[in-house]
Amino acid sequence: MNNHDTGLALVARRLDQVAIRSGQLAAWLIVPMVLSLCWEVVARYGFNAPTQWAYDMTFMLYGTFFMLGAAFTLQRRGHVRTDSFYANWSPRRQAAVDLVCYLVMALPFAGVFVFVGWGYFVKAWVTNETFVSSAWQPITWPFKLAMPVAGALLMVQIVSDCLKCLFTLKHGHWPSQGEASIGQEVVV
C-alpha cells in the first residue's frame, strides 16, 4: 500500500470521528426527552395536571435526535439496505455500487437538506418563529437549526464513505479497523 492509499484511509478515519462524536453527543438528547415524557405521564395521570410543554419538548428533541443521528448511523452502516444481492458481491463491486449511490443520491440529498434547512433556520431566527399549534409556543429556530447541521454532518460522513470506496476499488478490500472504519457491517 502506498502513502496515497494510506492517506485515503487516514482521512476517512478522521472524518468518521465527526460522525462518532456528534452521534455520541446527540445520544444525550434521549435523557431530557425521557425525563419530559416521564414528567408528563406523572403530571397527567398522577396529578391530573398535564403540562403545556412536555409534548412539544418531546417531539422537538426526538426530531433533533433523529436528524443528528443520521451521520452516526451511516458511519455504523445502520441504514436500511437490501443485502440479498449486496452481501454476495465482491468488495470492489460493493464499493462501486456504494460510490455511485453516494454521489448520485446521498450527497445531493444531504446538500439539499443543508440548503433548504438553512433557509428554514434563517427564517425562523429572523422572525422569532414559534410553534403556533402549541399553547406553550416555543421558538422553532433551535429545532430548525438541527436540519442544516444534520445535513452537513451527513455530507462529511458521505465523503468519508466515498474515500473508503475509493480505497476498496484500488485494493479489493475494505479498509481495516486501523486504516479506517470498515465498510462492512459493524457489530456493536
C-alpha positions in Angstrom: 0.0 0.0 0.0 1.4 3.4 -0.9 1.2 6.6 1.1 -1.7 8.0 -1.0 -3.8 4.9 -0.3 -3.0 5.1 3.4 -3.9 8.8 3.2 -7.4 7.9 1.9 -8.0 5.6 4.8 -6.5 8.1 7.3 -8.7 11.0 6.1 -11.7 8.7 6.2 -10.9 7.6 9.8 -10.6 11.3 10.8 -13.9 12.2 9.1 -15.5 9.2 10.8 -14.7 10.8 14.2 -17.0 13.7 13.3 -20.0 11.3 13.0 -18.9 9.3 16.0 -18.5 12.3 18.3 -21.7 14.1 17.0 -23.6 10.8 17.4 -22.4 10.4 21.0 -23.4 14.0 21.8 -26.8 13.6 20.1 -27.5 10.4 22.1 -27.6 12.6 25.2 -30.8 14.2 23.9 -32.5 11.0 24.9 -32.1 12.0 28.6 -34.2 15.2 28.6 -36.7 13.6 26.2 -37.3 10.6 28.5 -37.4 13.0 31.5 -40.0 15.2 29.9 -42.1 12.1 28.9 -41.9 10.8 32.5 -42.8 14.2 33.9 -45.8 14.4 31.6 -47.0 10.9 32.5 -46.7 11.6 36.2 -48.3 15.0 35.9 -51.2 13.9 33.7 -52.1 10.6 35.3 -50.8 11.0 38.8 -51.9 14.6 39.5 -54.4 15.2 36.7 -52.4 18.2 35.7 -51.0 17.8 32.2 -48.2 20.2 31.1 -48.3 22.5 28.1 -44.6 22.0 27.3 -43.9 18.2 27.5 -45.3 17.1 24.2 -43.6 19.9 22.3 -40.3 19.2 24.1 -40.6 15.5 23.3 -41.2 15.9 19.6 -38.5 18.6 19.2 -35.9 16.5 21.0 -36.9 13.3 19.2 -36.7 15.1 15.8 -33.4 16.6 16.6 -32.1 13.3 17.9 -33.3 11.5 14.8 -31.7 14.0 12.4 -28.4 14.5 14.2 -28.0 10.7 14.5 -28.2 10.1 10.7 -24.4 10.6 10.2 -23.6 8.3 13.1 -26.0 5.7 11.7 -24.4 5.9 8.3 -20.9 5.5 9.8 -22.1 2.4 11.7 -23.7 1.0 8.5 -27.1 1.1 10.2 -29.3 2.5 7.5 -31.6 0.1 5.7 -30.2 -1.7 2.7 -31.2 -4.8 0.8 -28.4 -7.3 1.4 -29.8 -10.2 -0.7 -27.5 -9.3 -3.6 -25.0 -6.9 -1.9 -23.7 -9.4 0.6 -22.6 -11.8 -2.1 -20.8 -9.2 -4.2 -17.0 -8.7 -4.1 -15.8 -5.8 -2.1 -14.9 -3.9 -5.3 -18.4 -4.3 -6.7 -19.9 -3.3 -3.3 -17.6 -0.2 -3.3 -18.5 0.7 -6.9 -22.3 0.5 -6.2 -21.9 2.4 -2.9 -19.8 5.1 -4.5 -22.4 5.7 -7.3 -25.2 5.7 -4.8 -23.4 8.2 -2.6 -22.5 10.5 -5.4 -25.8 10.3 -7.3 -28.3 10.1 -4.4 -27.0 10.6 -0.9 -24.7 13.6 -1.4 -27.2 15.6 -3.4 -29.9 14.8 -0.8 -27.7 15.9 2.0 -26.8 19.1 0.1 -30.5 19.9 -0.5 -31.1 19.2 3.2 -28.4 21.7 4.2 -29.6 24.3 1.7 -33.3 24.1 2.5 -32.7 23.6 6.2 -30.6 26.7 6.4 -33.4 28.7 4.8 -35.9 27.3 7.3 -33.5 28.2 10.2 -32.8 31.7 9.0 -36.5 32.5 8.5 -37.3 31.1 12.0 -34.4 33.1 13.5 -35.2 36.4 11.8 -38.9 36.2 12.5 -38.6 34.7 16.0 -41.0 32.0 14.8 -42.8 29.9 17.3 -44.9 26.7 17.1 -48.4 28.2 16.9 -50.0 24.8 17.3 -48.9 24.8 20.9 -50.3 26.8 23.9 -46.7 27.0 25.1 -45.5 28.4 21.7 -41.8 27.5 21.9 -39.4 29.1 19.5 -38.6 27.0 16.4 -35.1 28.1 15.4 -33.1 25.6 17.6 -35.1 22.7 16.1 -34.8 24.1 12.6 -31.0 24.6 13.1 -30.7 20.8 13.5 -31.7 20.4 9.8 -28.7 22.0 8.2 -26.3 20.8 10.9 -27.6 17.2 10.3 -27.2 17.6 6.5 -23.6 18.9 7.0 -22.7 16.0 9.3 -24.2 13.6 6.8 -22.2 15.2 4.0 -19.0 14.7 6.0 -19.8 11.1 6.6 -20.7 10.5 2.9 -17.3 11.9 1.9 -15.6 9.6 4.4 -17.5 6.6 2.9 -16.6 7.7 -0.6 -12.9 7.7 0.4 -13.4 4.1 1.8 -15.0 3.1 -1.5 -12.0 4.5 -3.5 -9.7 2.7 -1.2 -11.6 -0.6 -1.8 -11.7 -0.1 -5.6 -7.9 0.3 -5.5 -7.1 -2.6 -3.1 -10.0 -5.0 -3.4 -10.8 -5.0 0.3 -12.4 -2.6 2.7 -10.0 -0.6 4.9 -9.2 -2.4 8.1 -10.0 -1.0 11.5 -6.6 0.5 11.7 -6.9 2.2 8.3 -10.5 3.5 8.7 -13.8 2.3 10.0 -14.6 -0.8 7.9 -17.1 -0.7 5.1 -18.7 -3.9 6.2 -21.3 -4.3 9.0 -20.2 -3.0 12.3 -21.5 -5.0 15.3 -21.8 -3.0 18.5 
